[in-house]
């Protein structure tokens, strides 16, 4: 098996002393996990930041083997990790994607929406500019996986958006994350706490 595709890094977990198991989300092949050798080295560490756009090459001798994954950085989200709100939002949308999407199922709408949401988080002038995108992304994931969900109106102000964000949490918890609470909901809780600090 050999696959090449543009991808978004959504999770990275250390494996052994120097490697990592990395999950990337592609438009054509969906969510894919692979073994990245030398992942803790100076060259690759910045490439494996969740949210990064990468060029991914996946190769395996059989379908039962964990594939080897090579990644080349195309766009880094690293500059926004020093901003607490943006960093929490990036962590949440990538964690959600890694936790709930079944592997190797293509979801082109979700892929496009995740890319657009990450761009909004990094380039919108304020949280109001990207919070709507985060809520809409959550709603799209709910819909695509069969649980409904509706996007907020374009003109919503920050106060109503915060209410919508809070209201959507139980749906995600009940339908998508019931068996995966741990880190996934913790990432959303952290984002919610940081958003409450800017409530008007």
C-alpha positions in Angstrom: 0.0 0.0 0.0 1.2 3.5 -0.9 -0.7 6.7 -0.5 0.2 10.3 -1.0 -2.1 13.2 -0.1 -2.3 16.7 1.5 -3.3 16.2 5.1 -3.9 17.9 8.5 -2.2 16.5 11.6 -4.8 15.8 14.2 -3.0 13.8 16.8 0.5 12.6 17.8 1.4 10.1 20.5 5.0 9.1 21.5 6.0 5.6 20.6 9.2 4.2 22.0 12.2 6.4 22.6 12.2 8.4 19.4 9.1 7.7 17.3 5.4 8.6 17.3 2.1 7.3 16.1 0.6 10.2 14.2 -2.9 10.5 12.9 -3.6 12.7 9.9 -6.8 13.6 8.2 -7.0 13.6 4.4 -9.7 14.6 2.0 -9.5 11.5 -0.1 -8.7 8.7 2.4 -10.1 10.1 5.6 -8.3 9.6 9.0 -5.1 7.6 8.8 -2.6 6.6 11.5 1.0 5.9 10.8 4.4 5.4 12.4 6.8 8.3 12.2 10.4 7.5 12.9 12.5 10.2 14.5 9.4 12.1 15.6 11.1 13.6 18.6 14.0 15.1 16.7 14.5 18.8 16.1 13.4 18.5 12.5 10.2 16.6 12.9 8.9 17.9 16.3 7.5 21.2 14.8 6.0 19.3 11.9 3.8 17.2 14.2 1.9 20.0 15.8 -1.9 19.3 15.6 -3.5 21.6 13.0 -0.5 21.7 10.7 -1.0 21.2 7.0 1.4 18.6 5.7 2.1 16.5 2.6 1.7 12.9 3.8 3.2 9.8 2.3 2.0 6.5 3.8 3.5 3.1 3.0 2.9 -0.4 4.3 3.7 -4.0 3.2 0.2 -5.2 4.2 -3.1 -3.9 5.5 -2.6 -5.4 8.9 0.7 -3.5 9.4 0.9 0.0 11.0 2.0 2.0 8.0 5.1 4.1 7.9 4.3 7.8 7.5 6.5 10.6 6.1 5.4 14.2 6.5 6.5 17.4 5.0 5.3 20.7 6.5 3.2 22.9 4.3 1.7 25.3 6.8 2.4 25.6 10.6 0.0 26.5 13.3 2.9 26.9 15.7 2.8 30.7 15.8 -0.7 30.6 17.4 0.2 28.2 20.2 1.3 31.1 22.3 -2.2 32.6 22.2 -4.2 30.8 24.8 -7.6 31.1 23.1 -6.4 30.1 19.7 -4.3 27.3 21.0 -7.3 25.9 22.9 -9.5 26.1 19.9 -6.9 24.4 17.6 -6.5 21.6 20.3 -10.2 21.1 20.5 -11.1 20.8 16.8 -8.2 18.5 16.1 -8.9 16.4 19.2 -12.5 16.0 18.2 -11.5 15.0 14.7 -9.1 12.4 15.9 -11.5 11.0 18.6 -14.7 10.5 16.6 -13.9 10.0 12.9 -13.6 6.4 11.8 -10.3 5.5 10.2 -10.0 5.4 6.4 -13.5 6.7 5.7 -13.5 9.8 3.5 -15.4 12.8 4.7 -14.5 15.5 2.2 -17.0 18.1 3.7 -15.5 17.6 7.2 -12.0 17.9 5.8 -12.8 21.2 4.0 -14.6 22.5 7.1 -11.7 21.6 9.4 -9.2 23.4 7.1 -11.5 26.4 7.0 -12.0 26.4 10.8 -8.3 26.3 11.5 -7.7 29.1 9.1 -10.4 31.1 10.8 -8.9 30.5 14.3 -5.5 31.6 13.1 -6.5 34.6 11.0 -9.8 36.1 12.3 -9.3 39.3 14.3 -11.2 38.1 17.4 -12.8 35.0 18.9 -16.2 36.1 17.6 -14.7 35.7 14.1 -13.8 32.1 14.6 -16.1 30.8 17.4 -19.0 30.5 14.8 -16.7 28.4 12.6 -15.9 26.1 15.6 -19.6 25.6 16.4 -20.4 25.1 12.8 -17.6 22.5 12.6 -19.0 20.6 15.6 -22.5 20.7 14.1 -21.2 19.4 10.8 -19.4 16.5 12.5 -22.6 15.6 14.4 -24.6 15.7 11.1 -22.2 13.7 9.1 -22.0 11.0 11.7 -25.9 10.9 11.9 -26.8 12.9 15.0 -28.2 16.2 13.6 -26.7 19.5 14.6 -27.3 23.0 13.2 -24.8 25.9 12.4 -25.2 29.3 14.1 -26.5 32.3 12.1 -23.9 34.4 10.3 -24.8 37.5 12.3 -24.7 36.0 15.8 -22.8 38.1 18.4 -20.4 36.7 20.9 -22.9 36.3 23.7 -25.3 34.1 21.7 -22.4 32.2 20.2 -21.1 31.3 23.7 -24.6 30.1 24.6 -24.7 27.9 21.5 -21.2 26.6 22.3 -22.4 25.6 25.8 -25.6 24.0 24.5 -23.8 21.9 21.9 -21.5 20.3 24.5 -24.0 17.7 25.9 -24.9 16.6 22.3 -21.2 15.9 21.6 -20.7 14.2 24.9 -23.8 12.0 24.6 -23.6 11.0 20.9 -19.9 11.1 19.9 -17.7 11.1 23.1 -19.7 8.9 25.5 -17.0 6.3 25.5 -14.1 8.7 24.9 -14.6 11.4 27.5 -11.0 11.7 28.8 -8.9 14.0 26.9 -11.4 14.9 24.2 -14.0 16.6 26.5 -11.1 18.0 28.6 -9.9 19.9 25.5 -13.4 21.4 25.0 -13.8 22.2 28.7 -10.5 24.2 28.6 -11.7 26.1 25.5 -15.0 26.9 27.2 -13.3 28.2 30.3 -11.1 30.5 28.2 -14.0 31.7 26.2 -16.0 32.6 29.4 -13.2 35.0 30.3 -14.1 37.2 27.3 -17.9 37.0 27.8 -19.3 40.5 27.3 
